[in-house]
């Protein structure tokens, strides 16, 4: 999601991270500013399994003030990077990491994102891979939610409560799930 979220977006991201952690699901993000940081904050608060996929080498923290968050994710979960130590960081690295995020995911959730956001790349990868794509509806007048709201008009599933996502994941990915039970 966006690096400049609304209070609603931050609250939903944190609640999602917390609900997923309490249900035993890992939380995967790029550890970016805003929504990513909030979802991992919720995951860590719920003693969950955080997974950070970085667009930088492992020793580099971006944004710099996420140092404590990145260290917590590394201690309590997993940090991944395709970039060797000391490698230069390029703008395209951050969009490129999104395919790894999606490859690790059981579902993709977009909380808020503007047009042109990297989260839209993740959504496109999710659809290509046949993964469930959930979107938290945002304020239609807010620039930071225009891209995510557009995904809703293209067929993404609205996510109104974190418990809905947890229930869907349980239906799709547990051995007790009925093969013909749709949840999206």
N, C-alpha and C positions, 0 to 999 in steps of 0.2 A: 504493500500500500504506500500511500503518500508519505513523504518526509515532513509534511506540514498538515497534520490531521486536525480535525475538529475535536472538541472534548468528547463528543459522541463516538467518534472513530477510535480515540484512545481507550475509552471505557470498553467498547466492544472488543477491541484487540486484546486488552488485558483479560477480560472475561473469557474470551476464547482460549487463551493460553492456560488459564487456570482450569477451565472445564476439561480441556484435553489432558492436562497433566493429571488431574484427579481421576480421569477415566483410564489412565495408563497409556495414552497415545503420545508419541514424541511430537514436538513442535519444531518445524523446520522453517528457517527464514534466512535472509541475507544479512541479518544484524544491522540493517540500515537505520537511519534516524527515523523517528516517528512510529508508524504502525509496527514495524519489525521489532523495535526496541520494546514497545508495549506488550506485544504478544509473548516475547521472551521473558519480560518481567512477570507476567501472569504465570507462565510455565514454571519459572523458578520459585515463585511464591507457593505454587502447588506441589513442590518437590518433584517436578516432572523431569523428562528427558529432553533437554534442549539440543538442537542441532543447528549450528551456524555454518552456512555455506558462504565463504568469503570471495570477494572479487579482488582481493589483495593476497600477498603471501601471508602465511600464518602469523609471522612475527609483527606484521603491520596492523595497527588498529585504525579503522576508519568507520565512522568519524572518531577523531581522537578522544573525545570525551566518553566514548563507549568502552574505554579500557576496562573499567570494573565489570561491565556487562559481558564483554568478550572473555575476560578471565573466568567469570562465573560459569559461562556456558562451557568453556574448555574444561573446567574442573568437574562439573556435574553432568556434562553431556559429551558433545563431539563438535570439533571444529574441522571443517574441510576446506581445502583450497586446491585448485589446479596449478597454482603459480608457485614456482620454486622460491626458496629463500632469496631475498635480495632482488627479485624480479621487479622491473619497472611496472608501475600501475598506469593503466590506460582506461579511458572512459568506457570503452567497449567491454572491459573485464566485468563490469557490474551487470550489463545486460547478458553477457555470456554465462554468468553463474546461474541465471534463472533456469536454464535447461537442466542443470544439476539439481536444483531445488525440486523441480517437477519430477525428475527421475526418481527422487527419493520419496515422493509424496504419495499418500493414499487418496488424497483429495486436495484441491487448491481452493483457498478462500481469499477473496479480495475484499478488504474492508473499505478503503477509500482510495481512489487514484484519479489523477487528472488525465486528460488525453495526452498520449505520448509517454506515459509512465512505463517503466520496466515491468510493473505488475501486469500490464496488458500483454507483454511478451509471455509471461508465465501463464496467463489465461489461455493464450493461443496454443502454447505447448500442451497444456492440460487437455484442451479439446482434441488436439492431434493424437494424444495418447489415450483418449477415451476415459479420462479421469473425471470424477464429479467436479464441477466448478460451482462454487457458492459465492454469492456477493451480498455483502451487508448493504442494504439500500441507504443512500445518503441524501442529504439536502439537495434537491434538484437545482437550487440556485448557487450552490457552492462549487467553485472551479475544481477543487480537490476531489470532488465526487462525480464529475461529469464522465470520466472514463469508465469508472466502475458501474455507474447507473446505466451507461450505454450497453454494458455486458448483459444487464438484466433484460434489455429490449432485444438482445440477440439470443436469448434462451438460457442464460445462467439461472441457477436456482437462487431465489432470495433466501438469505439467512437472517431470520428474525431473532433467534435465540441460540446461544452456544449449545444448549442441550439437543437441539435439532441435528446439528452436525455430529455430535457424539453418537446419537441414536442411529444415524445413517451409517456411520463408520462401523458400528457394531453389527448392523444388518449386512453390510457388504463384505466385511472382512473377518467374521467369526465363523467357526465351523457349524454353529447352530443356525446360521442364516438360511432362509429358504432361497433357492436359486432364482425364483421368479418374484422376489419381493423388491419392488423398486422403492427408492427413498429419495430420488431426485426428480 
